[in-house]
């Protein structure tokens, strides 16, 4: 399995989490563009932890129990997939907000 295959499977696994995270990232970016505040930059990350934990709970609660075996049979563990999705989501937020602060603020 190549790296590109692993990335695409990770994105497929965390589609719902990444979609909710992208909406939150865009809301934070929009608010930061309208009113530059460095304290809001920190608040975004604190609220992101809460939103991500709620999203993880809801996705794990309502995900089909047999669907995870598809990824396990491919050699991907559930924990590694979740960590990869969370890191990608937080990295996207950090890059987005940092670029807004650099170019706009």
N, C-alpha and C positions, 0 to 999 in steps of 0.2 A: 504494500500500500504506500503510495507516494504522499508527500507532504500536501500536495494540492487536494488529494482525496480526503485526507484527514481534515483539512480546513473546510472543505465543502460539506462533509458529514457533521462537523461541529456546528456550522451555520444552519444546517438542516435540523439538527437536534435542538438548537436554541432559538429557533425562528420567533416564537412567541415572546421570549424574554428580550430578544434583540429589538423586536418591533416596539414593545412597550418602552424599552430603554431609549430607542431613537426618538420617540415622541417626547419623552421627558427631556432628552438632550436638546431638542429643538425648542421646547418651551423655555428652558434655561437660557439658551442662546438668544432667543427673542427678547427676554426680559433683560438680559445683560446688555444687549444692543440699545435698548431704550433708556436704560439707566445704569451707567457704569458704577459699580460698587465692588470693591475688593472683598468686602465681607460676604457679599452674595456668592462670590466664587467659592468660598469655604462652605457656605450654607448649601450650595448645590450638591457638594459631595456628601454632606451629612444626610440630607434628604434622600440622596441617591441610594445610600445604604438601606434606608427604610423601604424605599420603593422596590429595590432589588430583592430584599428579603421577603416582602409580601408577594412579589411576582414569583420567586422561587417556590414559595409555599403553595401558591395557587396552581402553578404549572405541575408541580410534583403530585399535588392532590388530584388533579383532573386528567393527568396523562394516563393513557392506556397502559396497564401494567405489562402487557405482552410486547409493547412497542420497544421497550428498552432492550429486549433480547436481540433485536436486530443489530444494535450497536455493540452489544457484548459479544455476539458471534463474530463480528468484524475485528475484535480485539481492542475495542475502546471501552474504557471503564466509565461508569456513570459519573463518578466523582471528577475524573479528568475532564470530561465534557463540560460539566457544570462550571468548573474552575476556568476553563478556556473561554466559555461564554461570558462569565462575569468579568474576566480580565479584558476581553475585547470591548465590552460595554463601557467599563470605566476608562479604558484607554481612549475610546472615541469621545467620551465626555471631556477628558483632560485636553485632548488635542483641539477639540472644538472651542472650548472656553479659553484656552491659551491663545489660540489664533485670534479670537475676538478681542481679547485684551491687548494683544500686540498690534493688531491692525487698526482697531477702532479707538482704543483707549490710550 
